[in-house]
Amino acid sequence: MGEEDEQMQTQDQVAALNRALVLQNRSALQYSLTAGSLLGFEYAGITGELAGFAQAELQDAIAFTGRDATSEAVEHRLEHTITRKQEQVDALIRASRT
């Protein structure tokens, strides 16, 4: 691997995270609407589709992290965010079944 592969591709990283952030905001709204539907408000519930798009964008952002210490830290944080998002989706889907 060359030194270029070792460094974070900052511009690409920021662009990928900005795309993911838009979908993260949309999925937060979807979570709120779904939670409200569990309290009796009318809403169709979570489909997982929007959350899945946000997860895919976060996974795509990992490709630009590189291999230096800062890059590894960013990658680790992204992996935790993806896992937490999946846990939230799973919890809402389970709750909507009851």
Contact map, one row per residue, 1 for C-alpha under 8 A:
11111100000000000000000000000000000000000000000000000000000000000000000000000000000000000000000000
11111100000000000000000000000000000000000000000000000000000000000000000000000000000000000000000000
11111110000000000000000000000000000000000000000000000000000000000000000000000000000000000000000000
11111110000000000000000000000000000000000000000000000000000000000000000000000000000000000000000000
11111111000000000000000000000000000000000000000000000000000000000110000000000000000000000000000000
11111111000000000000000000000000000000000000000000000000000000000111000000000000000000000000000000
00111111100000000000000000000000000000000000000000000000000000001111001000000000000000000000000000
00001111110010000000000000000000000000000000000000000000000000011111011000000000000000000000000000
00000011111110000000000000000000000000000000000000000000000000011100000000000000000000000000000000
00000001111111000000000000000000000000000000000000000000000000011000000000000000000000000000000000
00000000111111100000000000000000000000000000000000000000000000000000000000000000000000000000000000
00000000111111110000000000000000000000000000000000000000000010010000000000000000000000000000000000
00000001111111111000000000000000000000000000000000000000000011011000000000000000000000000000000000
00000000011111111100000000000000000000000000000000000000000000000000000000000000000000000000000000
00000000001111111110000000000000000000000000000000000000000000000000000000000000000000000000000000
00000000000111111111000000000000000000000000000000000000110110000000000000000000000000000000000000
00000000000011111111100000000000000000000000000000000000110010000000000000000000000000000000000000
00000000000001111111110000000000000000000000000000000000000000000000000000000000000000000000000000
00000000000000111111111000000000000000000000000000000000100000000000000000000000000000000000000000
00000000000000011111111100000000000000000000000000000110110000000000000000000000000000000000000000
00000000000000001111111110000000000000000000000000000100000000000000000000000000000000000000000000
00000000000000000111111111000000000000000000000000000000000000000000000000000000000000000000000000
00000000000000000011111111100000000000000000000001101100000000000000000000000000000000000000000000
00000000000000000001111111110000000000000000000000100100000000000000000000000000000000000000000000
00000000000000000000111111111000000000000000000000000000000000000000000000000000000000000000000000
00000000000000000000011111111100000000000000000001000000000000000000000000000000000000000000000000
00000000000000000000001111111110000000000000000001100100000000000000000000000000000000000000000000
00000000000000000000000111111111000000000000000000000000000000000000000000000000000000000000000000
00000000000000000000000011111111100000000000000000000000000000000000000000000000000000000000000000
00000000000000000000000001111111110000000000010000000000000000000000000000000000000000000000000000
00000000000000000000000000111111111000000000010000000000000000000000000000000000000000001001000000
00000000000000000000000000011111111100000000000000000000000000000000000000000000000000000000000000
00000000000000000000000000001111111110000010100000000000000000000000000000000000000000000000000000
00000000000000000000000000000111111111000011110000000000000000000000000000000000000000000001000100
00000000000000000000000000000011111111100000000000000000000000000000000000000000000000000001000000
00000000000000000000000000000001111111111110000000000000000000000000000000000000000000000000000000
00000000000000000000000000000000111111111111100000000000000000000000000000000000000000000000000000
00000000000000000000000000000000011111111000000000000000000000000000000000000000000000000000001100
00000000000000000000000000000000001111111000000000000000000000000000000000000000000000000000000000
00000000000000000000000000000000000111111100000000000000000000000000000000000000000000000000000000
00000000000000000000000000000000000111111110000000000000000000000000000000000000000000000000000000
00000000000000000000000000000000000110011111000000000000000000000000000000000000000000000000000000
00000000000000000000000000000000110110001111100000000000000000000000000000000000000000000000000000
00000000000000000000000000000000010010000111110000000000000000000000000000000000000000000000000000
00000000000000000000000000000000110010000011111000000000000000000000000000000000000000000000000100
00000000000000000000000000000110010000000001111100000000000000000000000000000000000000001001100000
00000000000000000000000000000000000000000000111111000000000000000000000000000000000000000000000000
00000000000000000000000000000000000000000000011111110000000000000000000000000000000000001000000000
00000000000000000000000000000000000000000000001111111000000000000000000000000000000000000000000000
00000000000000000000001001100000000000000000001111111100000000000000000000000000000000000000000000
00000000000000000000001100100000000000000000000111111110000000000000000000000000000011001000000000
00000000000000000000000000000000000000000000000111111111000000000000000000000000000000000000000000
00000000000000000000001000000000000000000000000011111111100000000000000000000000000000000000000000
00000000000000000001101100100000000000000000000001111111110000000000000000000000000000000000000000
00000000000000000001000000000000000000000000000000111111111000000000000000000000010011000000000000
00000000000000000000000000000000000000000000000000011111111100000000000000000000000000000000000000
00000000000000011011000000000000000000000000000000001111111110000000000000000000000000000000000000
00000000000000011001000000000000000000000000000000000111111111000000000000000100010000000000000000
00000000000000000000000000000000000000000000000000000011111111100000000000000110010000000000000000
00000000000000010000000000000000000000000000000000000001111111110000000000000000000000000000000000
00000000000110011000000000000000000000000000000000000000111111111000000000000000000000000000000000
00000000000010000000000000000000000000000000000000000000011111111000000000100100000000000000000000
00000000000000000000000000000000000000000000000000000000001111111100000000000000000000000000000000
00000001110110000000000000000000000000000000000000000000000111111100000000000000000000000000000000
00000011110010000000000000000000000000000000000000000000000011111110001101100000000000000000000000
00001111100000000000000000000000000000000000000000000000000000111111001100000000000000000000000000
00001111000000000000000000000000000000000000000000000000000000001111101100000000000000000000000000
00000111000000000000000000000000000000000000000000000000000000000111111100000000000000000000000000
00000000000000000000000000000000000000000000000000000000000000000011111110000000000000000000000000
00000001000000000000000000000000000000000000000000000000000000000001111111000000000000000000000000
00000011000000000000000000000000000000000000000000000000000000001111111111100000000000000000000000
00000000000000000000000000000000000000000000000000000000000000001111111111110000000000000000000000
00000000000000000000000000000000000000000000000000000000000000000000111111111000000000000000000000
00000000000000000000000000000000000000000000000000000000000000001000011111111100000000000000000000
00000000000000000000000000000000000000000000000000000000000001001000001111111110000000000000000000
00000000000000000000000000000000000000000000000000000000000000000000000111111111000000000000000000
00000000000000000000000000000000000000000000000000000000000000000000000011111111100000000000000000
00000000000000000000000000000000000000000000000000000000011001000000000001111111110000000000000000
00000000000000000000000000000000000000000000000000000000001000000000000000111111111000000000000000
00000000000000000000000000000000000000000000000000000000000000000000000000011111111100000000000000
00000000000000000000000000000000000000000000000000000000000000000000000000001111111110000000000000
00000000000000000000000000000000000000000000000000000010011000000000000000000111111111000000000000
00000000000000000000000000000000000000000000000000000000000000000000000000000011111111100000000000
00000000000000000000000000000000000000000000000000000000000000000000000000000001111111110000000000
00000000000000000000000000000000000000000000000000100010000000000000000000000000111111111000000000
00000000000000000000000000000000000000000000000000100010000000000000000000000000011111111100000000
00000000000000000000000000000000000000000000000000000000000000000000000000000000001111111110000000
00000000000000000000000000000000000000000000000000000000000000000000000000000000000111111111000000
00000000000000000000000000000010000000000000010100100000000000000000000000000000000011111111100000
00000000000000000000000000000000000000000000000000000000000000000000000000000000000001111111110000
00000000000000000000000000000000000000000000000000000000000000000000000000000000000000111111111000
00000000000000000000000000000010011000000000010000000000000000000000000000000000000000011111111100
00000000000000000000000000000000000000000000010000000000000000000000000000000000000000001111111110
00000000000000000000000000000000000000000000000000000000000000000000000000000000000000000111111111
00000000000000000000000000000000000001000000000000000000000000000000000000000000000000000011111111
00000000000000000000000000000000010001000000100000000000000000000000000000000000000000000001111111
00000000000000000000000000000000000000000000000000000000000000000000000000000000000000000000111111
00000000000000000000000000000000000000000000000000000000000000000000000000000000000000000000011111
